Amino acid sequence: MSLERYLDHIESIDSLIKDKEDLIKVYDAELENCTSHLTDMPRQASSGKDKLNSITSDKIKVKDEIELKKNELERIRMNIDRSINAMDNLFYQNIIIKLYYHKMSIKELCNVFDYKEAQMNRHIDQAKKSLNMILNDRK
C-alpha cells in the first residue's frame, strides 16, 4: 500500500472514530434522560428499563468498535513510523516527517531546506518513492 493510501486510511479511521465518539455522547444524553425518568412511582411494564438496557448495550458495542479502530490506527502508524525510520536517506526522512506529520507546505519546506520549489518537488517525489518501496516490502 502506498503512503497516500495509508494516510487516506488513517484519515477515514480518524473520521469514523470521531463519528462514533459523537454517537457515544448521544447515548450518554439518552441514558441521562432515561435515568432521570426512573423513579419509585408505579408505572406500567418497565419500558424505561428496557430502553436503558438497549442504549447501554449499544453504547458498549460502539465503545468496542472505537477501541478496535484505535488499535488498527496504531498498527498503521507504527508501520509507517518503522518504514520512515528504515529509510537510508535522512534528508528524505525529514521531508516525509515535515510534510505529513508537521503538515508543512511545499513553500515551507523550501524555506526550511533552502531549495527552490521545483527542486523541492523532485526531492519530495524521491522521498515518497523511497518510502513507498519500503512500505510495499513490509506487506
PyMOL commands that set and color helices and strands:
alter all, ss='L'
color gray80, all
select helices_A, chain A and resi 3-37+47-86+90-101+106-113+117-137
alter helices_A, ss='H'
color red, helices_A
deselect
rebuild
show_as cartoon
